[in-house]
Structures are given as structure tokens and as C-alpha cells.
């Protein structure tokens, strides 16, 4: 097992590497056309679009894919503006009296073709888990066990909150229908399929967290008994 200093150094290097990689991906995408973007920087928002969707409504759809692709509202709006400039979406201004005006976005035929081309490409290699919490857990025997326990508890709280949000999204998508009826009748089933991937992922996080806390507590009690 690596020493605690080595693990912390590795974690810091990993965070720096991830930041650089994310920046490079966005910068390279901004300088190229959608057909040759290596990552779905502005294709995945197109995959979320519904006719006449506002930026806020698009952002609501991002919650469905939060476990495998993340973005801030600011990033999403930047992508929408760039897609509009590239002719992939059109925007229509809707004036409102008691609320700020809003823009409704729709995919153009070029945008739909870009999505079709993107989905036809083979995906990249499966993602590898790079989770700093797991590095801390691995170092727990030589580190601050209580701090590690707190980090596990925090992860479980995040998972619980995500599950609650995903369940609200699921109920909204179903609209009172059974899953069978939804798959038979819905215009789009992709959002529900990705949701069904995210929910068990968070349930497993809770199961693992519960087990890890029990074992960490058990180890702490054993160490206390030895000292006594």
C-alpha cells in the first residue's frame, strides 16, 4: 500500500491532470467543427434537445446524465451559443411581461445530422474509476480514520440526494405510466435508459458506504482494545 504522503501527492497530481485534460478538451473542441470533436462537447446537449427547449429546460435534462457527463449552466449556454453560430440550432426570442425574455432552441437539420454522425461513431475506451475518496480509504490504516469516515458519510449523503433527484426525474418522465407503457409510447427513451444506469450506481455507492463504515468502525474498536 502506498504511503500517505505518496497517496496525497498522487491525488494532487491527478486533480491537476484532470483539470488540464478538461481544459484541453474544451479548447480543442472550440477550434473545430462538430463532426471532428473527439468528445461530445456540444453534441451531447443536442442529444438532450426537445423542440422549442429553453436553455433552462436543457439544463434540467442534464440531471439525467449527471453520473456520466457533467457541465455547468454557464458551459451549457456557451455551447448553445456556439452551436447557433455553427448553424446546428436556431433560437427564437419569446418576450414575457413579468419574467425575463427567454430563447427557445431547436435543432436544425445540420444539427440532427451531427447527432446522427456522432452516435454512429464507436465510443472511446470505458472510463476508469479515478476517485480520491478511494485513495483516502486505502490510506485509512496509516491516516486519520475519523476523517475518512466523515468523507464516506459525505459521499453517502450525496448519493442519497442524487437518488431522490433521479426518482423525481423518473416520475416526471413516466408521467403516471408504467415503464412498459413509457417504452412503448414515449418519443424518446434514451433519457430513461441513462437514468436507469445512474440510479443503481448511487444505490451501490450507498451499499458500499454502509459496508465501509461498518468495517472502519470495527477496525477502530479493535485498535482501541489493543491499546487498552
N, C-alpha and C positions, 0 to 999 in steps of 0.2 A: 504494500500500500504506500502511495507517495506521502512524503511528509506534509504537515500542514502548510509550511511556507511555500513548498513547491506547488501544492494544490492551489493556493491562493494566487500565486504568480501565473499559473496556467489559466486560472479563471479570468484574471485581468487581461491576459493576452488574448483569450478567446473573445472577451467582450470587445476589445479593440479591433480584432479581426472581423467580427460580425458587423461592427459599425462601418468599417472600411468597405466590406463587401456590399452592404446595403446601399451605401452611398454610390459605389461604382456602378451597381446595377441600375439605379435610378438615373444617374448621369448618362450612362451609355444608352439607356432607353430613350432619353430625351433627345439624343442626337440621331436617332434612326427612325425608320418607318415602322409601322406596327407589324408588318409582315416578317421583319427580321429581328424582333425583340426576343432575346433569349429567355426572359422571364415575363410572365403575363402582367407587366406593369400597368398597361392601360387596356389590356384585353379582358382581364377578369372583371373590371367594372361593367364592361359591355355585356358580359355574361349575366350580370345581375339586372339588366335593364328591363323595364316594362314600358310599354308605350305611354308617353306622357308622364314619366317619372321625374320628380324633382331631385336635386342633389341630396336633400334630407332623406327622401324616400330611398334613394340608393344607399345612403349610409345605414339606414335601418336594415337593408338586405345584407350588409357586410357582417352583421351579427351572426348570420347563419354560417359564415365561413371563418369565424374568428379563430377556430382551432387550427386552421392550416394556411391562412393568409390574413395578414393584419395591415391596417392602414388607418391614418388619422383622417378626420373630416377635411383638414386642410389639404392633405395629399390627394384625397378623392376629388375635391373641387379643382385642383391643379390639373389632374388627369382629364377631367371633363372639359376644361378649357382647351387643353392641348388636343383632345380628340375632336373638339369642334373645329379647331384650326386646321386639322388634318382632314376634315370632311367625313369623319366617322360618326358624328352625331350632329343633330340640329337642335337648336334651342329656341323656344318660343316664350316671350315675356308675358306674364299674366299679372295685370295690375290688380291690387287688392286695396280696399278702402281702409280697413282697420288693422291690417297687417302689412309687413314689408312685401313689396312685389317679389314674385318668385319666377324662376325659369324652369320650364318643362323641357326635358331632354328626350329625344327619340333617336334610335339607331337609324342611320342611313343604310342604303343597300351596300355601300362600301364597308360600313361598319359590320353589317351582318356577314359579309364575305370574309372580313378579317377574323371574326369569331369562328366561322367555319374552317378557315385555313389553320387557325391556331389549334382547334380541337382535333384536327386531322394529324397534327404533328405528334410524334411519340413523346411522352413525358420524360423528364430528366430522371436521374437516379433517385431512388427513395430517400427521403430525408433521414438523417442520422440524429439521434437524440443528443442534444448539447444542452444539458440542464445543470446550472450551477448548484441548485439545491441538491442534486445527487452527488456532486463533488463534496459538498459540505457533509452530507450524510456519510459518505465514505470516510471522511476525516473525523467523524464524531468521536472515535475512541481516543484520539490524540488532541481533540479540541474541546470547545465549550458545548457540552451535551445539551444544556438548557437552551442555549441559543439555537441549536439545531432543532430541538423540539419545537421551539417557537416558530421557526421557519416552516416546519412541516405543518403545523397548525394553520399558519397563514395560507399555505397552499391549499389546504382543505377548505378554508373559508372561501378562497377564490373559486374553487371547484363547485362548492355549494351554490354560490351566487350565479355562476355560469349555467349550472343545471336549471336553476329557477328561470333564468332568462330564456334558455333554449326551450323550456317547456312552454313558456308564453308564446314564443315564436311558433312552436309546433301546433299549439291550439289555434293560433291565428291562421296558419296555413291550412289546417284541416277544416276550419270553419264549420264545426259541428258534424263533419263527415267521418266515416271510418277510414282507416288507411287504405283499404281496398278500394273504396269509393274515390278517395283522393287520387290514387294512382290511375284509376280508370277515367276520371273526369277532368283533372287539373290540366291547365295549359302547359305548365312547366313542372317537372318532377325533380329536376336537379337540386333545387334548394332543399327539398325534403330529404333527399338521399344524403346530401352532405350533412344535414342536421343529424341524421341517424348515425353518422360516423362520430360526430362531436359529442353526443350525449353519453355513449358508453365510455368514451375516452375519459370524461370527467368522473363518471362513476368509478372507473378503475383507479383514478387518482385518489378518490375518497377511500376505496378499499385498501390501496397500498398505504395511504397515510395512516389509517387506523392501525394496520399491522405494524408499521414502522414505529408509531408511538408506543404500542404495547411492548415491543422489543427494546426500545430505548429505555423505557421505564424499568423493564426487567433488568437490563444491564446496570442501570443506576442503582437499583436496590442491591444487586449482587456486589457491586463495588463498595457500597456503604457497609454491607455486612462484613466484608473482608477487612475494612478499616477498623470497624468496631472490634 
